Amino acid sequence: MDLLIESRRIIKRIALIPAFFLVFSLICCAPGLPRYSNVIRQADTEKITIEGARGELPPDRTQAILSKLPVDPGLLNNHIALMETLSGEPLVIGNKTTLLVDGPATYAAMTKAIERAKDHINFETYIFEEDEVGTLFANLLLRKQAEGVQVNLIYDSIGSRRTSREFFQRLKDAGVNVVEFNPVDILKAKGKGLITHRDHRKLIIVDGRLAFTGGINISNEYSGGSFGSEKAIGKDTSWRDTHVQIEGPAVAQFQKLFLETWHTQEGPELSGRNYFPSVEPAGKELVRAVGSTPRDEHRLAYLMYLSAIRNARTVIYITNAYFVPDRNILKELKNAVRRGVDVRLVLPNDTDHKFILYAAQARYTGLLKSGVKIYERRNTILHAKTAVIDGVWSTVGSTNLEMWSFLYNDEINTIILGTEFAEEMEELFRRDVRESTQITLEKWRKRPLWNRFREFFSRLLSSWL
């Protein structure tokens, strides 16, 4: 019997070899990141569009709105114009944005919105766990479906690999439309990106009027807070993450991204629901949805960060879970310091992917030498992906600053232009800094030889992480 068990283990390990070479070949053959100098020529800085609840605003009103933002209008216009040119989507005014910190606050806001749904719920997530949090959401979706609200769900095949087929079948049997994103099954994959192309987005849209997006999955991992003693269910520590709630006409952009994914994944036909209702202004924030996918040659999430950093003039505060940027982003961060910009990074002290942590730390020396300030967040697993620049430009999303997010994943970020939201983001950043340890160049140079070796080795794997 022992011999039989050991034989099976050997066979399983051998079976992984073709999968390894498949991933290796897909990565090696993947297209690279776009050259910023080539892309910037496409931007028409004379054509910036802002839409409201009733359509496109006239040019004079657009410029009046932008001129009220307390930043260099030329630099901001460059970034806005580039993102409009590449995404095909304008800025949308008239939105209310609510910053949601950690899982408990986010789940409370989500469940409240879902409970109030009248027409439809579009739900997209990388991880949908079969645990207490996952069961809570599944039961809530089942109840809303029974009440006549159409529920449409997209979950990622690899992200939700630990969740049983029976869990999702129960939703299907109740009438929920369920799509498994790029199934890791040769018979179902139909030539799609079998392993590398994943749906890393976290997005909920309720009745076409309210959207949630950010870094939080559906899992017990996120059930505790990271600023106090509240621990996650069944865990020794909690995850630190950020989400945002959007109300207003910009929700239509998030809806388009969901429906585009639904159609490319050949989901069931969606009809009989009002996916694009007439939406009145809910606030005054300017919002744009940025959806990035390997199908898009521009790699929008990458260019969004690169352009925003390049045009910064006072502060850059970045919080990111998996920080393994390419040399262009590193160069722009260092250039920003030379321009007099206060560049600060909050990065993990611990993580669920050790090689990514070491690859990030391999970049510390160059950044610290240039004057970038680095802080490692303590006593939590940092999973947030946010930035705030010049006290006016903010982003909350699913995009990590590493090659896998830029090249292989479907990602989604919210860009928010406005001082009030930026002030909240800056205060949240300062709270994280207070819970962090600053890494100084003097201290970093004294790290053990073993740490240097694992950083070097992990850096060699950077393009695979």
N, C-alpha and C positions, 0 to 999 in steps of 0.2 A: 504493500500500500504506500509506504514512504517513497519507494522508487517511482511509483506512478505519479504521486503528487509532485515530486521533483522534476519528472519528465514534462509534466504539464507547465511548470514554471519556466523551464528552459524553452519550450515551444512558444510560450507567450512572449518571452524576451526576444526570440529570433523574429517573431512576427512584427515586432516594433521596428526592425531595421528598414523595411521598405517604407514605412511611414516616415521615418527620420529622413531618408533620402528624398521623399516626396516633398516634405516641408523645406528641406535644404534647396532643392531645385526651384521650387516656387519662389522662395525668397531671393535667390540669386538672379532669377529672371524677372523679378518685379521691376517696374519702372522707378526711376529715381525721383527725388524731389525737384520741383520746378525752380529755375533760376529767377530770383526776384528781379534782376535787371531786365530780363526779357519780358516778364509779366507786367511790370509797372508801365510799360509803354502802351498797354491796352487801356489804361484808365483814362477816362475823360473827366478831368477835374472841373470842367465847365458845366458838367451835367450831373448834378446831385438831386435825387428825387426824395421827397418826403411825402408819404401818404397819410391821410387821416381816415376817419370812419366813413367819409363820403367821397374818397378818391384822392387823386394827386393834388397837392397844394401848388399854387402858383409860385414861380421862381422867387419873387420878391419876398413872399412869406417864408419860403424855405430858408433863404439867406438871413432873414430876420431872426428866425429860430436858432440857426447855427451861430449867429453872431453873439447871442446871449451866453453861450458857453464860455467859461473863463479860461480859454486856451488859445494858442496861436491858430487862427482860422485857416491859414494856408496849410499847415501841417495836418490838422484834423481833416480838412477837406481832401487832402491826398489819400488818407486812409479810407475815409467814407466812400470816395469815388471808386477806389480800387475794389473794395468789397462789393459795391453795387455792380460794377462791371463784371466781376467774376461770378457772383452768385445769381445775378439777374433779379435780385430782390431789393426794393428800396428800404430805407428806414421808415418805420411806422410810428406816428405820434399818437398820443391819447391812451397810453397804457399805464396800468398800475402794476408795479413789481414788488414782490414781498420776498425778502431774504429769509431762507429757512436753514437753520444751523443744526446739523446732526439728524439722526434718524427719528427720535421721538417727535420733534416739532414737525418734521416733514411728513411722517406717517399720519399724524393728527390732521394736518391740513389736507392731505390726500383723501383720507377716509371721509372727512366732512364734505369735500367736493363731490366724491363719488356717491355718497348717500343722497345728495341733492340732485343728481343727474335725472334729466327728464327724457332725453332723446337718445343719446349714445355715449359710450365710453371707449376711446381708442387708447390702448395700453401697450407700450413697447418697452421691453427691458432686456438687459443682458442676462441677469440672474433672477430666476423666480424659484426660490427654494421651497422644498416640501418640509417646512418647519412651522413653528408657531406663527411667525409673521406672514409667511406665505399662505398658510391655511386661513388666517384672518382675512387676507385680501381675496383669496379664492372664494371664500364663503360670501363675502360682500359682493363680489362680481356675480356670483350665482343668484343672490337675492335680487340684484338690480335687473338681471336678465329675466327673472321670473316676473318682475313688475312691468316688463315691456320695454325696458331700455336695452338697446342693442349693444352688446359688448364685443369688441374686436381686439384680439390679443396677438402680439408678436413676441416670441421669446427666442433667444439665441440657443442653438443646439449645443454648443460647447459650454457656454456660460451656465446653462441650466442642465448640464449633463447628469448631475446627481439627483435630479427630480424624476420620479417614475413616470412612465407613460400613462399609468392609471390616473395620476393626478390631473394631467391635462385632458385625458379622455372624459373625466367627470364633467369638466367644463364644456367640452364638445357635446356631450349627451344632453346637456341642459340648453343648448342652442347658442352657446358662445362660439363665435368664429375664431379659430385658433390657427396660427401659422408658425411653424418651426423654421427659423431662419437658417438657410443653408445647412440642411441636415447632414450630419457626418455619417452618411450612408450612401454608398455608391449607387444603389438602386434608386434613391430619391434625389440625389444631388443634381442630376440632369446637366452635368458639365459645369456647375457653378464652382466658386472657390471653395473646395472641399474642406480645407482646414484653415487657411490663412484669412479668408474674408469673413469677418465676424461682425455682428451687429452689437456694438458696444453702447448704443444709445439707451438713455433712460428718459422716457417721455410718456406723459399721460395727458390726454385732451378730453375735457368734459363738455359735451354739448356745443363744441366749437367756440366756446366763450372763455374757457379757462384752461391753462396749460401748466404743467409741471415738468421741469427738466433739471439736470445736474448730474451728480455723481452717485446718487444713492440707489442701490439695487433693492430687491425684495428679499430680505434675509434677516435672520436673527442677529447677524454680525452688526447691523446698524440700529439695533433696538435700544442701545444705551446712549447716554450723553458722554461727551469727552471733556467737559469742563468741570465735572464734579465727581461724585462717588457712584453715580448710577451706572451699573455694569450692564452689558448686553446679556440677553437671555442665554444661560448656559455657557457663558464665556468669562474668561479672566479679565478681559479688557474690552473697551468699546472702540468703535471706529469714528474718526473725525472726518465729517463730510459736509458738503454744502449743496443745497438745491435752491431753486427759485420758482416762485409762482407768478404767472403772467396772466393778467386780465386785460381785455381790450382787443382792438382790431388786429394787433400783431399775431394773435393766436392763429389766424388763417395761415400764416407762413409755416407754423409748426404742423398744422393739419396737412398742408401740402406735402411736407416731408414724410409724414406717417403714411399717407395714401400712396406716395411714390414707392416706398418700401413695400407696401402691401401688394402693389401691382407687379413690381419686379420679382417678388417671391411667389407670384401666381396664386394669391389668396382668393377665396371665394368672392364673387361679385358683391359689392356693397351698394345697396340701393334702398330707397324708401326712407332715408334719414336725411336730416338737414345738417350736412357737414360744414356748410359755409353760411351760417345765419348772418343777418345784419346785426352788427355789434356796435353799440354806442361807446364813446370814450369813457374810460374808467379811471384815468389819471393823466399825467402829463409827461411820462417818460417816453423817450425815443428808443425803440427796440428793433433789432433785426435778428432773425434766426439764421444761423450758419450751420448747414448740414454738409458734412464732408464724407466722401465715399471713394473707394478705389476706382469706381467708374468715371470719376471726374479727374481729368488730367491736371487741374489746377491745385488740387490738394488744399481745399479752402481753409481748413483748420490751421494748417501749417502757415499759409500766407497771412491769415488773420493775425497770428501771434507775431510773425516776422515784421509785418507792416506796422503793427501797433508799437512794438518795441523801437523800431527804426524812427518813428515819428514822435517818440516821447521827449519831453523837455524838462520835467521837474521830478517826478517819482515813478518808479516801476515797482509794484509789490506783487510778487507771484507766489502762489501757494500751489504746489503740485506734488502728487503722490509718486509718480514714476518719472523722474527727471533725467532723461538721457537725450538731450537735444543734439542736433547736428551742429557742425562747425559754424554754419551761418548764423544760427540763433545765438550761439556762444559769442561769436564775433560782435553781433549787434548789442548784446548785453554789455560787453566790455567797451564798445564804442559809446554807449549811452553814458557810462561812468565818465569817460573822457569829456563828454559834453556837459558834465556837471549834474547829471541825473542821479538821484538817490535810488540805487538799485538794491532791492532786498528780496531774498528768497526764503520761504519757509518750506522745508523739505522733511522727509521722514527720518526719525531716529531708528525706527523698526518698521518692517514691512512683511507682507506675505510672499514677496518675491525677492529673495536675498541677492541674486545676481544683479537685479536692476538697482538695488540700493548700492551695491559696490561699484557698479558702472557709473552711477551718479557721483559717488564720492571720488572717483577717478578724475572728475572734472573740477573738483574743489580748488586745487592748487592754482590753476590758471585764473579762475574767477576771483579768488581771494587776492591774488597778486594785483589784479586790475582794479580792486576796490569794491567789488560786489560783496555785500554783507549776506552771510548765510546763517540760518538758524535751523536747528533740528528739533522737531516737535516731540516732546516727551510723553510717556504714559498713555499712548494711544496708537492705533494704526491710522496714519494719515492717508486719506483717500480722496481729498478734495482736489478739484482742478479749477482754480480761479485766478483772476488777475484784476488789478485796478491800477490805472495809469493816469497821471496828471490830474487826479481828483475829479475826473469826469467820464473816463472810459472804463467800463467794467465788463468782465465776462465771467459767466458761470456755466460749466458744461461737463461733458464726459471725456474731453480730450486730454490725454497725458502728453507731456512734452518728451515723446520718444517715438522711434521710427514705426513701431507697430500701429500706434494711433494715426500717425501721419500717412502711412502707406497702405495699410491692410484693413483697417476697421471702418465701419460706418460710425461716425461720431456726430454729436450735435452740441452746439454752444449757443448761448444767448449773449448778444452784445447789447449793452444798455448804456445810453448816453444821458448823463444827468448827474448833477452834483449831490443830490440827496441820497441816491442809491450808492454812489461812490463813497460818501461819508460813512455809510453803514459798512461798506466793504473794508474801508481803511480801519475802522474801529475793530472789526472782526480780525483783521490781520494783526493789529496790535495785541489783541487778546491772545492770539496764537503765539506771538513773539514772547509774551509774558510766560507762556507755558513751554518755552523752548530753551535750548542751550545754544548760545552763539558759538560758532566755529571761527576761531581766529587763525590767522596764518601761522603765528608763533606756535600755537597749540597743535595745529594740524601737522606741522613739520616734525613733531615729536611722536607721531603715531608709530606703532610697532611695524616691524618689517613684514610680518605676516599680513597685516592690513594692506600694505602696499602691493604685496604679491597678488592678493585676491582682487584688488582694484585693477591691476594691470591685466589679469586674466579676463575679468569681466568686461573690461573696455574692448578687448578683442572681439567680444560677442555682441557689442553694442547694437549693430544693425539687425541682430536677430531678436533683440529684447523688446 
